[in-house]
């Protein structure tokens, strides 16, 4: 990852306030959840929305890097 950080990207991060960084992190997190839910709906068309959301919850609870 460190090799992917360009000077421009680092400068952008340094200009952001803590609140902006936190807001961006939340947007990325919830965006990832929406994408995962969309994929699960595609893979399991018979699942209810509750089943999709439960599986998304399980996936993100046990996610590791």
Buried (B, 14 or more C-beta within 10 A) or exposed (E): EEEEEEEEEEEEEEEEEEEEEEEEEEEEEEEBBEEBBEEBEEEEEEBEEEEBBEBBEEBEEEEEE
